[in-house]
Amino acid sequence: MVYDKKALQVFLDKQGKLFDEPVADSLEEADEFLDDCCAVIEKSKKDALSYMKDNLDCEGMSDAEILDSAEVFDLGDGRYLIVEG
């Protein structure tokens, strides 16, 4: 998958919500890391929720709790980056 600069920057800035220590220090390292862990970008809140419910254990969680989970990064433009750490 190709990750745009916005997605990479959001991941760099907020990676601490998913990982105890930084896993990337540059856009290039972020791109490599996201590619290695097969992170996905969903184009809408609905698609992000669907992906999470289909691929991760979200039973009993509200939609808001799912979108606030550590694996989900709101890109601020309607898209969501999902990183399975």
N, CA, C and O atoms as a Maestro MAE file, in Angstrom:
{
 s_m_m2io_version
 :::
 2.0.0
}

f_m_ct {
 s_m_title
 :::
 protein
 m_atom[340] {
  # First column is atom index #
  i_m_mmod_type
  r_m_x_coord
  r_m_y_coord
  r_m_z_coord
  i_m_residue_number
  s_m_chain_name
  s_m_pdb_residue_name
  s_m_pdb_atom_name
  i_m_atomic_number
  :::
  1 25 0.845 -1.179 0.000 1 A "MET " " N  " 7
  2 3 0.000 0.000 0.000 1 A "MET " " CA " 6
  3 2 0.888 1.238 0.000 1 A "MET " " C  " 6
  4 15 1.984 1.230 0.560 1 A "MET " " O  " 8
  5 25 0.416 2.269 -0.616 2 A "VAL " " N  " 7
  6 3 1.132 3.537 -0.642 2 A "VAL " " CA " 6
  7 2 0.524 4.444 0.427 2 A "VAL " " C  " 6
  8 15 -0.685 4.674 0.443 2 A "VAL " " O  " 8
  9 25 1.363 4.948 1.304 3 A "TYR " " N  " 7
  10 3 0.914 5.840 2.366 3 A "TYR " " CA " 6
  11 2 1.321 7.264 2.001 3 A "TYR " " C  " 6
  12 15 2.487 7.517 1.700 3 A "TYR " " O  " 8
  13 25 0.370 8.192 2.027 4 A "ASP " " N  " 7
  14 3 0.689 9.570 1.681 4 A "ASP " " CA " 6
  15 2 1.357 10.269 2.870 4 A "ASP " " C  " 6
  16 15 1.390 9.748 3.985 4 A "ASP " " O  " 8
  17 25 1.880 11.451 2.597 5 A "LYS " " N  " 7
  18 3 2.635 12.185 3.611 5 A "LYS " " CA " 6
  19 2 1.787 12.474 4.845 5 A "LYS " " C  " 6
  20 15 2.292 12.396 5.965 5 A "LYS " " O  " 8
  21 25 0.517 12.802 4.665 6 A "LYS " " N  " 7
  22 3 -0.361 13.098 5.800 6 A "LYS " " CA " 6
  23 2 -0.482 11.881 6.718 6 A "LYS " " C  " 6
  24 15 -0.356 12.009 7.936 6 A "LYS " " O  " 8
  25 25 -0.723 10.713 6.144 7 A "ALA " " N  " 7
  26 3 -0.856 9.494 6.942 7 A "ALA " " CA " 6
  27 2 0.447 9.190 7.681 7 A "ALA " " C  " 6
  28 15 0.429 8.818 8.854 7 A "ALA " " O  " 8
  29 25 1.561 9.347 7.000 8 A "LEU " " N  " 7
  30 3 2.855 9.079 7.627 8 A "LEU " " CA " 6
  31 2 3.123 10.049 8.772 8 A "LEU " " C  " 6
  32 15 3.611 9.645 9.828 8 A "LEU " " O  " 8
  33 25 2.804 11.329 8.567 9 A "GLN " " N  " 7
  34 3 3.052 12.325 9.604 9 A "GLN " " CA " 6
  35 2 2.158 12.102 10.818 9 A "GLN " " C  " 6
  36 15 2.617 12.220 11.954 9 A "GLN " " O  " 8
  37 25 0.896 11.783 10.591 10 A "VAL " " N  " 7
  38 3 -0.012 11.500 11.710 10 A "VAL " " CA " 6
  39 2 0.503 10.299 12.494 10 A "VAL " " C  " 6
  40 15 0.500 10.315 13.725 10 A "VAL " " O  " 8
  41 25 0.943 9.259 11.794 11 A "PHE " " N  " 7
  42 3 1.476 8.090 12.495 11 A "PHE " " CA " 6
  43 2 2.714 8.467 13.307 11 A "PHE " " C  " 6
  44 15 2.827 8.085 14.472 11 A "PHE " " O  " 8
  45 25 3.637 9.207 12.708 12 A "LEU " " N  " 7
  46 3 4.841 9.632 13.441 12 A "LEU " " CA " 6
  47 2 4.472 10.420 14.694 12 A "LEU " " C  " 6
  48 15 5.020 10.176 15.769 12 A "LEU " " O  " 8
  49 25 3.549 11.359 14.555 13 A "ASP " " N  " 7
  50 3 3.171 12.220 15.668 13 A "ASP " " CA " 6
  51 2 2.431 11.485 16.777 13 A "ASP " " C  " 6
  52 15 2.540 11.857 17.946 13 A "ASP " " O  " 8
  53 25 1.671 10.434 16.420 14 A "LYS " " N  " 7
  54 3 0.796 9.782 17.400 14 A "LYS " " CA " 6
  55 2 1.140 8.327 17.682 14 A "LYS " " C  " 6
  56 15 0.356 7.626 18.321 14 A "LYS " " O  " 8
  57 25 2.294 7.860 17.220 15 A "GLN " " N  " 7
  58 3 2.633 6.450 17.402 15 A "GLN " " CA " 6
  59 2 2.717 6.035 18.873 15 A "GLN " " C  " 6
  60 15 2.607 4.851 19.191 15 A "GLN " " O  " 8
  61 25 2.910 7.002 19.766 16 A "GLY " " N  " 7
  62 3 2.986 6.701 21.193 16 A "GLY " " CA " 6
  63 2 1.697 6.172 21.787 16 A "GLY " " C  " 6
  64 15 1.717 5.580 22.866 16 A "GLY " " O  " 8
  65 25 0.567 6.372 21.104 17 A "LYS " " N  " 7
  66 3 -0.683 5.831 21.633 17 A "LYS " " CA " 6
  67 2 -0.775 4.316 21.422 17 A "LYS " " C  " 6
  68 15 -1.576 3.647 22.075 17 A "LYS " " O  " 8
  69 25 0.035 3.781 20.523 18 A "LEU " " N  " 7
  70 3 0.015 2.347 20.251 18 A "LEU " " CA " 6
  71 2 1.262 1.639 20.767 18 A "LEU " " C  " 6
  72 15 1.200 0.479 21.173 18 A "LEU " " O  " 8
  73 25 2.389 2.336 20.750 19 A "PHE " " N  " 7
  74 3 3.664 1.717 21.127 19 A "PHE " " CA " 6
  75 2 4.310 2.475 22.287 19 A "PHE " " C  " 6
  76 15 4.216 3.700 22.368 19 A "PHE " " O  " 8
  77 25 4.964 1.736 23.180 20 A "ASP " " N  " 7
  78 3 5.630 2.343 24.328 20 A "ASP " " CA " 6
  79 2 6.849 3.165 23.917 20 A "ASP " " C  " 6
  80 15 7.170 4.175 24.544 20 A "ASP " " O  " 8
  81 25 7.517 2.725 22.865 21 A "GLU " " N  " 7
  82 3 8.692 3.425 22.353 21 A "GLU " " CA " 6
  83 2 8.495 3.677 20.868 21 A "GLU " " C  " 6
  84 15 7.807 2.907 20.199 21 A "GLU " " O  " 8
  85 25 9.093 4.753 20.337 22 A "PRO " " N  " 7
  86 3 8.939 5.036 18.906 22 A "PRO " " CA " 6
  87 2 9.413 3.873 18.029 22 A "PRO " " C  " 6
  88 15 10.438 3.249 18.299 22 A "PRO " " O  " 8
  89 25 8.649 3.602 16.985 23 A "VAL " " N  " 7
  90 3 9.030 2.564 16.020 23 A "VAL " " CA " 6
  91 2 9.557 3.196 14.740 23 A "VAL " " C  " 6
  92 15 10.086 2.503 13.871 23 A "VAL " " O  " 8
  93 25 9.409 4.527 14.623 24 A "ALA " " N  " 7
  94 3 9.890 5.242 13.443 24 A "ALA " " CA " 6
  95 2 10.257 6.666 13.846 24 A "ALA " " C  " 6
  96 15 9.603 7.281 14.688 24 A "ALA " " O  " 8
  97 25 11.329 7.178 13.219 25 A "ASP " " N  " 7
  98 3 11.789 8.533 13.506 25 A "ASP " " CA " 6
  99 2 11.724 9.456 12.298 25 A "ASP " " C  " 6
  100 15 12.030 10.644 12.403 25 A "ASP " " O  " 8
  101 25 11.329 8.917 11.155 26 A "SER " " N  " 7
  102 3 11.259 9.721 9.927 26 A "SER " " CA " 6
  103 2 10.095 9.224 9.079 26 A "SER " " C  " 6
  104 15 9.548 8.149 9.327 26 A "SER " " O  " 8
  105 25 9.721 10.016 8.077 27 A "LEU " " N  " 7
  106 3 8.652 9.588 7.177 27 A "LEU " " CA " 6
  107 2 9.019 8.285 6.480 27 A "LEU " " C  " 6
  108 15 8.165 7.419 6.290 27 A "LEU " " O  " 8
  109 25 10.284 8.141 6.098 28 A "GLU " " N  " 7
  110 3 10.730 6.926 5.413 28 A "GLU " " CA " 6
  111 2 10.610 5.704 6.315 28 A "GLU " " C  " 6
  112 15 10.145 4.649 5.884 28 A "GLU " " O  " 8
  113 25 11.033 5.853 7.577 29 A "GLU " " N  " 7
  114 3 10.918 4.738 8.527 29 A "GLU " " CA " 6
  115 2 9.450 4.415 8.809 29 A "GLU " " C  " 6
  116 15 9.082 3.247 8.936 29 A "GLU " " O  " 8
  117 25 8.624 5.437 8.906 30 A "ALA " " N  " 7
  118 3 7.194 5.215 9.128 30 A "ALA " " CA " 6
  119 2 6.593 4.442 7.962 30 A "ALA " " C  " 6
  120 15 5.810 3.514 8.161 30 A "ALA " " O  " 8
  121 25 6.963 4.829 6.743 31 A "ASP " " N  " 7
  122 3 6.463 4.148 5.548 31 A "ASP " " CA " 6
  123 2 6.865 2.680 5.562 31 A "ASP " " C  " 6
  124 15 6.038 1.807 5.297 31 A "ASP " " O  " 8
  125 25 8.114 2.406 5.867 32 A "GLU " " N  " 7
  126 3 8.597 1.018 5.917 32 A "GLU " " CA " 6
  127 2 7.870 0.232 6.997 32 A "GLU " " C  " 6
  128 15 7.459 -0.906 6.768 32 A "GLU " " O  " 8
  129 25 7.708 0.832 8.179 33 A "PHE " " N  " 7
  130 3 7.043 0.143 9.271 33 A "PHE " " CA " 6
  131 2 5.595 -0.178 8.923 33 A "PHE " " C  " 6
  132 15 5.143 -1.308 9.108 33 A "PHE " " O  " 8
  133 25 4.872 0.815 8.420 34 A "LEU " " N  " 7
  134 3 3.465 0.597 8.081 34 A "LEU " " CA " 6
  135 2 3.314 -0.449 6.992 34 A "LEU " " C  " 6
  136 15 2.379 -1.250 7.020 34 A "LEU " " O  " 8
  137 25 4.225 -0.444 6.040 35 A "ASP " " N  " 7
  138 3 4.198 -1.441 4.977 35 A "ASP " " CA " 6
  139 2 4.455 -2.835 5.544 35 A "ASP " " C  " 6
  140 15 3.781 -3.796 5.175 35 A "ASP " " O  " 8
  141 25 5.435 -2.939 6.445 36 A "ASP " " N  " 7
  142 3 5.772 -4.239 7.041 36 A "ASP " " CA " 6
  143 2 4.618 -4.824 7.849 36 A "ASP " " C  " 6
  144 15 4.425 -6.040 7.860 36 A "ASP " " O  " 8
  145 25 3.852 -3.972 8.523 37 A "CYS " " N  " 7
  146 3 2.758 -4.508 9.344 37 A "CYS " " CA " 6
  147 2 1.417 -4.465 8.611 37 A "CYS " " C  " 6
  148 15 0.368 -4.699 9.211 37 A "CYS " " O  " 8
  149 25 1.457 -4.166 7.314 38 A "CYS " " N  " 7
  150 3 0.261 -4.187 6.474 38 A "CYS " " CA " 6
  151 2 -0.848 -3.272 6.997 38 A "CYS " " C  " 6
  152 15 -2.020 -3.647 6.997 38 A "CYS " " O  " 8
  153 25 -0.471 -2.076 7.440 39 A "ALA " " N  " 7
  154 3 -1.456 -1.092 7.883 39 A "ALA " " CA " 6
  155 2 -2.346 -0.716 6.705 39 A "ALA " " C  " 6
  156 15 -1.926 -0.773 5.549 39 A "ALA " " O  " 8
  157 25 -3.564 -0.337 7.013 40 A "VAL " " N  " 7
  158 3 -4.515 0.032 5.964 40 A "VAL " " CA " 6
  159 2 -5.054 1.438 6.203 40 A "VAL " " C  " 6
  160 15 -5.104 1.915 7.337 40 A "VAL " " O  " 8
  161 25 -5.450 2.081 5.134 41 A "ILE " " N  " 7
  162 3 -6.137 3.359 5.222 41 A "ILE " " CA " 6
  163 2 -7.551 3.142 4.724 41 A "ILE " " C  " 6
  164 15 -7.769 2.705 3.593 41 A "ILE " " O  " 8
  165 25 -8.505 3.452 5.578 42 A "GLU " " N  " 7
  166 3 -9.912 3.362 5.204 42 A "GLU " " CA " 6
  167 2 -10.411 4.766 4.903 42 A "GLU " " C  " 6
  168 15 -10.054 5.720 5.594 42 A "GLU " " O  " 8
  169 25 -11.231 4.889 3.876 43 A "LYS " " N  " 7
  170 3 -11.615 6.212 3.363 43 A "LYS " " CA " 6
  171 2 -12.749 6.888 4.112 43 A "LYS " " C  " 6
  172 15 -13.081 8.038 3.822 43 A "LYS " " O  " 8
  173 25 -13.352 6.189 5.077 44 A "SER " " N  " 7
  174 3 -14.444 6.789 5.836 44 A "SER " " CA " 6
  175 2 -14.561 6.138 7.209 44 A "SER " " C  " 6
  176 15 -13.991 5.077 7.463 44 A "SER " " O  " 8
  177 25 -15.312 6.796 8.088 45 A "LYS " " N  " 7
  178 3 -15.569 6.252 9.415 45 A "LYS " " CA " 6
  179 2 -16.283 4.909 9.307 45 A "LYS " " C  " 6
  180 15 -15.963 3.966 10.031 45 A "LYS " " O  " 8
  181 25 -17.247 4.830 8.403 46 A "LYS " " N  " 7
  182 3 -18.007 3.587 8.201 46 A "LYS " " CA " 6
  183 2 -17.072 2.450 7.780 46 A "LYS " " C  " 6
  184 15 -17.168 1.337 8.298 46 A "LYS " " O  " 8
  185 25 -16.173 2.736 6.842 47 A "ASP " " N  " 7
  186 3 -15.233 1.705 6.381 47 A "ASP " " CA " 6
  187 2 -14.260 1.300 7.484 47 A "ASP " " C  " 6
  188 15 -13.913 0.126 7.609 47 A "ASP " " O  " 8
  189 25 -13.818 2.274 8.286 48 A "ALA " " N  " 7
  190 3 -12.902 1.968 9.383 48 A "ALA " " CA " 6
  191 2 -13.581 1.066 10.412 48 A "ALA " " C  " 6
  192 15 -12.987 0.098 10.888 48 A "ALA " " O  " 8
  193 25 -14.817 1.388 10.749 49 A "LEU " " N  " 7
  194 3 -15.556 0.558 11.703 49 A "LEU " " CA " 6
  195 2 -15.769 -0.846 11.161 49 A "LEU " " C  " 6
  196 15 -15.612 -1.827 11.887 49 A "LEU " " O  " 8
  197 25 -16.123 -0.941 9.898 50 A "SER " " N  " 7
  198 3 -16.330 -2.249 9.274 50 A "SER " " CA " 6
  199 2 -15.043 -3.073 9.307 50 A "SER " " C  " 6
  200 15 -15.068 -4.257 9.644 50 A "SER " " O  " 8
  201 25 -13.925 -2.446 8.959 51 A "TYR " " N  " 7
  202 3 -12.637 -3.152 8.963 51 A "TYR " " CA " 6
  203 2 -12.311 -3.652 10.372 51 A "TYR " " C  " 6
  204 15 -11.933 -4.809 10.557 51 A "TYR " " O  " 8
  205 25 -12.461 -2.774 11.356 52 A "MET " " N  " 7
  206 3 -12.136 -3.153 12.732 52 A "MET " " CA " 6
  207 2 -13.020 -4.302 13.212 52 A "MET " " C  " 6
  208 15 -12.530 -5.249 13.828 52 A "MET " " O  " 8
  209 25 -14.309 -4.220 12.934 53 A "LYS " " N  " 7
  210 3 -15.232 -5.264 13.385 53 A "LYS " " CA " 6
  211 2 -14.967 -6.590 12.687 53 A "LYS " " C  " 6
  212 15 -15.182 -7.653 13.269 53 A "LYS " " O  " 8
  213 25 -14.501 -6.534 11.437 54 A "ASP " " N  " 7
  214 3 -14.225 -7.758 10.684 54 A "ASP " " CA " 6
  215 2 -12.875 -8.381 11.030 54 A "ASP " " C  " 6
  216 15 -12.692 -9.587 10.869 54 A "ASP " " O  " 8
  217 25 -11.923 -7.565 11.506 55 A "ASN " " N  " 7
  218 3 -10.550 -8.061 11.655 55 A "ASN " " CA " 6
  219 2 -10.010 -8.082 13.073 55 A "ASN " " C  " 6
  220 15 -9.010 -8.752 13.332 55 A "ASN " " O  " 8
  221 25 -10.630 -7.382 13.987 56 A "LEU " " N  " 7
  222 3 -10.147 -7.348 15.366 56 A "LEU " " CA " 6
  223 2 -11.298 -7.637 16.315 56 A "LEU " " C  " 6
  224 15 -12.464 -7.488 15.949 56 A "LEU " " O  " 8
  225 25 -10.977 -8.045 17.517 57 A "ASP " " N  " 7
  226 3 -12.002 -8.351 18.508 57 A "ASP " " CA " 6
  227 2 -12.540 -7.054 19.098 57 A "ASP " " C  " 6
  228 15 -11.903 -6.437 19.951 57 A "ASP " " O  " 8
  229 25 -13.693 -6.655 18.645 58 A "CYS " " N  " 7
  230 3 -14.324 -5.406 19.091 58 A "CYS " " CA " 6
  231 2 -15.653 -5.671 19.779 58 A "CYS " " C  " 6
  232 15 -16.437 -4.747 19.999 58 A "CYS " " O  " 8
  233 25 -15.905 -6.909 20.114 59 A "GLU " " N  " 7
  234 3 -17.194 -7.268 20.703 59 A "GLU " " CA " 6
  235 2 -17.436 -6.486 21.978 59 A "GLU " " C  " 6
  236 15 -16.572 -6.413 22.852 59 A "GLU " " O  " 8
  237 25 -18.618 -5.903 22.075 60 A "GLY " " N  " 7
  238 3 -18.996 -5.154 23.246 60 A "GLY " " CA " 6
  239 2 -18.518 -3.703 23.249 60 A "GLY " " C  " 6
  240 15 -18.812 -2.956 24.182 60 A "GLY " " O  " 8
  241 25 -17.789 -3.305 22.219 61 A "MET " " N  " 7
  242 3 -17.292 -1.929 22.141 61 A "MET " " CA " 6
  243 2 -18.247 -1.064 21.321 61 A "MET " " C  " 6
  244 15 -18.810 -1.521 20.326 61 A "MET " " O  " 8
  245 25 -18.423 0.176 21.741 62 A "SER " " N  " 7
  246 3 -19.229 1.109 20.960 62 A "SER " " CA " 6
  247 2 -18.400 1.582 19.763 62 A "SER " " C  " 6
  248 15 -17.182 1.402 19.727 62 A "SER " " O  " 8
  249 25 -19.074 2.184 18.793 63 A "ASP " " N  " 7
  250 3 -18.345 2.720 17.639 63 A "ASP " " CA " 6
  251 2 -17.304 3.749 18.073 63 A "ASP " " C  " 6
  252 15 -16.196 3.779 17.538 63 A "ASP " " O  " 8
  253 25 -17.657 4.583 19.032 64 A "ALA " " N  " 7
  254 3 -16.720 5.603 19.521 64 A "ALA " " CA " 6
  255 2 -15.504 4.959 20.169 64 A "ALA " " C  " 6
  256 15 -14.379 5.418 19.971 64 A "ALA " " O  " 8
  257 25 -15.722 3.900 20.942 65 A "GLU " " N  " 7
  258 3 -14.600 3.192 21.578 65 A "GLU " " CA " 6
  259 2 -13.695 2.550 20.538 65 A "GLU " " C  " 6
  260 15 -12.474 2.547 20.690 65 A "GLU " " O  " 8
  261 25 -14.288 2.008 19.484 66 A "ILE " " N  " 7
  262 3 -13.498 1.397 18.411 66 A "ILE " " CA " 6
  263 2 -12.627 2.452 17.741 66 A "ILE " " C  " 6
  264 15 -11.435 2.232 17.525 66 A "ILE " " O  " 8
  265 25 -13.216 3.591 17.412 67 A "LEU " " N  " 7
  266 3 -12.458 4.646 16.731 67 A "LEU " " CA " 6
  267 2 -11.413 5.287 17.633 67 A "LEU " " C  " 6
  268 15 -10.452 5.876 17.138 67 A "LEU " " O  " 8
  269 25 -11.584 5.181 18.953 68 A "ASP " " N  " 7
  270 3 -10.611 5.710 19.907 68 A "ASP " " CA " 6
  271 2 -9.541 4.689 20.290 68 A "ASP " " C  " 6
  272 15 -8.620 5.013 21.040 68 A "ASP " " O  " 8
  273 25 -9.650 3.466 19.785 69 A "SER " " N  " 7
  274 3 -8.685 2.441 20.158 69 A "SER " " CA " 6
  275 2 -7.296 2.779 19.629 69 A "SER " " C  " 6
  276 15 -7.147 3.532 18.667 69 A "SER " " O  " 8
  277 25 -6.297 2.214 20.269 70 A "ALA " " N  " 7
  278 3 -4.899 2.545 19.966 70 A "ALA " " CA " 6
  279 2 -4.516 2.256 18.520 70 A "ALA " " C  " 6
  280 15 -3.627 2.913 17.978 70 A "ALA " " O  " 8
  281 25 -5.161 1.296 17.893 71 A "GLU " " N  " 7
  282 3 -4.817 0.910 16.524 71 A "GLU " " CA " 6
  283 2 -5.338 1.867 15.464 71 A "GLU " " C  " 6
  284 15 -4.906 1.813 14.313 71 A "GLU " " O  " 8
  285 25 -6.252 2.732 15.838 72 A "VAL " " N  " 7
  286 3 -6.922 3.599 14.870 72 A "VAL " " CA " 6
  287 2 -6.392 5.029 14.978 72 A "VAL " " C  " 6
  288 15 -6.401 5.630 16.053 72 A "VAL " " O  " 8
  289 25 -5.934 5.555 13.852 73 A "PHE " " N  " 7
  290 3 -5.406 6.905 13.783 73 A "PHE " " CA " 6
  291 2 -6.304 7.731 12.861 73 A "PHE " " C  " 6
  292 15 -6.389 7.455 11.664 73 A "PHE " " O  " 8
  293 25 -6.968 8.737 13.414 74 A "ASP " " N  " 7
  294 3 -7.819 9.630 12.633 74 A "ASP " " CA " 6
  295 2 -6.905 10.577 11.857 74 A "ASP " " C  " 6
  296 15 -6.131 11.323 12.458 74 A "ASP " " O  " 8
  297 25 -6.992 10.551 10.537 75 A "LEU " " N  " 7
  298 3 -6.114 11.377 9.715 75 A "LEU " " CA " 6
  299 2 -6.630 12.808 9.574 75 A "LEU " " C  " 6
  300 15 -5.961 13.648 8.972 75 A "LEU " " O  " 8
  301 25 -7.816 13.096 10.124 76 A "GLY " " N  " 7
  302 3 -8.327 14.448 10.151 76 A "GLY " " CA " 6
  303 2 -9.004 14.905 8.872 76 A "GLY " " C  " 6
  304 15 -9.474 16.040 8.788 76 A "GLY " " O  " 8
  305 25 -9.056 14.033 7.879 77 A "ASP " " N  " 7
  306 3 -9.688 14.397 6.610 77 A "ASP " " CA " 6
  307 2 -10.777 13.401 6.222 77 A "ASP " " C  " 6
  308 15 -11.143 13.280 5.053 77 A "ASP " " O  " 8
  309 25 -11.287 12.688 7.236 78 A "GLY " " N  " 7
  310 3 -12.318 11.688 6.984 78 A "GLY " " CA " 6
  311 2 -11.776 10.285 6.836 78 A "GLY " " C  " 6
  312 15 -12.529 9.312 6.867 78 A "GLY " " O  " 8
  313 25 -10.460 10.179 6.676 79 A "ARG " " N  " 7
  314 3 -9.830 8.856 6.525 79 A "ARG " " CA " 6
  315 2 -9.243 8.396 7.857 79 A "ARG " " C  " 6
  316 15 -8.988 9.194 8.759 79 A "ARG " " O  " 8
  317 25 -9.038 7.079 7.949 80 A "TYR " " N  " 7
  318 3 -8.488 6.474 9.157 80 A "TYR " " CA " 6
  319 2 -7.372 5.501 8.784 80 A "TYR " " C  " 6
  320 15 -7.519 4.680 7.878 80 A "TYR " " O  " 8
  321 25 -6.264 5.610 9.496 81 A "LEU " " N  " 7
  322 3 -5.159 4.671 9.353 81 A "LEU " " CA " 6
  323 2 -5.327 3.635 10.452 81 A "LEU " " C  " 6
  324 15 -5.489 3.983 11.622 81 A "LEU " " O  " 8
  325 25 -5.288 2.361 10.077 82 A "ILE " " N  " 7
  326 3 -5.429 1.281 11.055 82 A "ILE " " CA " 6
  327 2 -4.146 0.469 11.055 82 A "ILE " " C  " 6
  328 15 -3.732 -0.078 10.033 82 A "ILE " " O  " 8
  329 25 -3.523 0.406 12.233 83 A "VAL " " N  " 7
  330 3 -2.238 -0.276 12.401 83 A "VAL " " CA " 6
  331 2 -2.433 -1.391 13.415 83 A "VAL " " C  " 6
  332 15 -2.757 -1.132 14.574 83 A "VAL " " O  " 8
  333 25 -2.240 -2.611 12.990 84 A "GLU " " N  " 7
  334 3 -2.349 -3.729 13.906 84 A "GLU " " CA " 6
  335 2 -0.987 -3.942 14.551 84 A "GLU " " C  " 6
  336 15 -0.094 -4.545 13.956 84 A "GLU " " O  " 8
  337 25 -0.836 -3.436 15.782 85 A "GLY " " N  " 7
  338 3 0.447 -3.470 16.479 85 A "GLY " " CA " 6
  339 2 0.668 -4.744 17.083 85 A "GLY " " C  " 6
  340 15 1.703 -4.956 17.716 85 A "GLY " " O  " 8
  :::
 }
 m_bond[339] {
  # First column is bond index #
  i_m_from
  i_m_to
  i_m_order
  :::
  1 1 2 1
  2 2 3 1
  3 3 4 2
  4 3 5 1
  5 5 6 1
  6 6 7 1
  7 7 8 2
  8 7 9 1
  9 9 10 1
  10 10 11 1
  11 11 12 2
  12 11 13 1
  13 13 14 1
  14 14 15 1
  15 15 16 2
  16 15 17 1
  17 17 18 1
  18 18 19 1
  19 19 20 2
  20 19 21 1
  21 21 22 1
  22 22 23 1
  23 23 24 2
  24 23 25 1
  25 25 26 1
  26 26 27 1
  27 27 28 2
  28 27 29 1
  29 29 30 1
  30 30 31 1
  31 31 32 2
  32 31 33 1
  33 33 34 1
  34 34 35 1
  35 35 36 2
  36 35 37 1
  37 37 38 1
  38 38 39 1
  39 39 40 2
  40 39 41 1
  41 41 42 1
  42 42 43 1
  43 43 44 2
  44 43 45 1
  45 45 46 1
  46 46 47 1
  47 47 48 2
  48 47 49 1
  49 49 50 1
  50 50 51 1
  51 51 52 2
  52 51 53 1
  53 53 54 1
  54 54 55 1
  55 55 56 2
  56 55 57 1
  57 57 58 1
  58 58 59 1
  59 59 60 2
  60 59 61 1
  61 61 62 1
  62 62 63 1
  63 63 64 2
  64 63 65 1
  65 65 66 1
  66 66 67 1
  67 67 68 2
  68 67 69 1
  69 69 70 1
  70 70 71 1
  71 71 72 2
  72 71 73 1
  73 73 74 1
  74 74 75 1
  75 75 76 2
  76 75 77 1
  77 77 78 1
  78 78 79 1
  79 79 80 2
  80 79 81 1
  81 81 82 1
  82 82 83 1
  83 83 84 2
  84 83 85 1
  85 85 86 1
  86 86 87 1
  87 87 88 2
  88 87 89 1
  89 89 90 1
  90 90 91 1
  91 91 92 2
  92 91 93 1
  93 93 94 1
  94 94 95 1
  95 95 96 2
  96 95 97 1
  97 97 98 1
  98 98 99 1
  99 99 100 2
  100 99 101 1
  101 101 102 1
  102 102 103 1
  103 103 104 2
  104 103 105 1
  105 105 106 1
  106 106 107 1
  107 107 108 2
  108 107 109 1
  109 109 110 1
  110 110 111 1
  111 111 112 2
  112 111 113 1
  113 113 114 1
  114 114 115 1
  115 115 116 2
  116 115 117 1
  117 117 118 1
  118 118 119 1
  119 119 120 2
  120 119 121 1
  121 121 122 1
  122 122 123 1
  123 123 124 2
  124 123 125 1
  125 125 126 1
  126 126 127 1
  127 127 128 2
  128 127 129 1
  129 129 130 1
  130 130 131 1
  131 131 132 2
  132 131 133 1
  133 133 134 1
  134 134 135 1
  135 135 136 2
  136 135 137 1
  137 137 138 1
  138 138 139 1
  139 139 140 2
  140 139 141 1
  141 141 142 1
  142 142 143 1
  143 143 144 2
  144 143 145 1
  145 145 146 1
  146 146 147 1
  147 147 148 2
  148 147 149 1
  149 149 150 1
  150 150 151 1
  151 151 152 2
  152 151 153 1
  153 153 154 1
  154 154 155 1
  155 155 156 2
  156 155 157 1
  157 157 158 1
  158 158 159 1
  159 159 160 2
  160 159 161 1
  161 161 162 1
  162 162 163 1
  163 163 164 2
  164 163 165 1
  165 165 166 1
  166 166 167 1
  167 167 168 2
  168 167 169 1
  169 169 170 1
  170 170 171 1
  171 171 172 2
  172 171 173 1
  173 173 174 1
  174 174 175 1
  175 175 176 2
  176 175 177 1
  177 177 178 1
  178 178 179 1
  179 179 180 2
  180 179 181 1
  181 181 182 1
  182 182 183 1
  183 183 184 2
  184 183 185 1
  185 185 186 1
  186 186 187 1
  187 187 188 2
  188 187 189 1
  189 189 190 1
  190 190 191 1
  191 191 192 2
  192 191 193 1
  193 193 194 1
  194 194 195 1
  195 195 196 2
  196 195 197 1
  197 197 198 1
  198 198 199 1
  199 199 200 2
  200 199 201 1
  201 201 202 1
  202 202 203 1
  203 203 204 2
  204 203 205 1
  205 205 206 1
  206 206 207 1
  207 207 208 2
  208 207 209 1
  209 209 210 1
  210 210 211 1
  211 211 212 2
  212 211 213 1
  213 213 214 1
  214 214 215 1
  215 215 216 2
  216 215 217 1
  217 217 218 1
  218 218 219 1
  219 219 220 2
  220 219 221 1
  221 221 222 1
  222 222 223 1
  223 223 224 2
  224 223 225 1
  225 225 226 1
  226 226 227 1
  227 227 228 2
  228 227 229 1
  229 229 230 1
  230 230 231 1
  231 231 232 2
  232 231 233 1
  233 233 234 1
  234 234 235 1
  235 235 236 2
  236 235 237 1
  237 237 238 1
  238 238 239 1
  239 239 240 2
  240 239 241 1
  241 241 242 1
  242 242 243 1
  243 243 244 2
  244 243 245 1
  245 245 246 1
  246 246 247 1
  247 247 248 2
  248 247 249 1
  249 249 250 1
  250 250 251 1
  251 251 252 2
  252 251 253 1
  253 253 254 1
  254 254 255 1
  255 255 256 2
  256 255 257 1
  257 257 258 1
  258 258 259 1
  259 259 260 2
  260 259 261 1
  261 261 262 1
  262 262 263 1
  263 263 264 2
  264 263 265 1
  265 265 266 1
  266 266 267 1
  267 267 268 2
  268 267 269 1
  269 269 270 1
  270 270 271 1
  271 271 272 2
  272 271 273 1
  273 273 274 1
  274 274 275 1
  275 275 276 2
  276 275 277 1
  277 277 278 1
  278 278 279 1
  279 279 280 2
  280 279 281 1
  281 281 282 1
  282 282 283 1
  283 283 284 2
  284 283 285 1
  285 285 286 1
  286 286 287 1
  287 287 288 2
  288 287 289 1
  289 289 290 1
  290 290 291 1
  291 291 292 2
  292 291 293 1
  293 293 294 1
  294 294 295 1
  295 295 296 2
  296 295 297 1
  297 297 298 1
  298 298 299 1
  299 299 300 2
  300 299 301 1
  301 301 302 1
  302 302 303 1
  303 303 304 2
  304 303 305 1
  305 305 306 1
  306 306 307 1
  307 307 308 2
  308 307 309 1
  309 309 310 1
  310 310 311 1
  311 311 312 2
  312 311 313 1
  313 313 314 1
  314 314 315 1
  315 315 316 2
  316 315 317 1
  317 317 318 1
  318 318 319 1
  319 319 320 2
  320 319 321 1
  321 321 322 1
  322 322 323 1
  323 323 324 2
  324 323 325 1
  325 325 326 1
  326 326 327 1
  327 327 328 2
  328 327 329 1
  329 329 330 1
  330 330 331 1
  331 331 332 2
  332 331 333 1
  333 333 334 1
  334 334 335 1
  335 335 336 2
  336 335 337 1
  337 337 338 1
  338 338 339 1
  339 339 340 2
  :::
 }
}
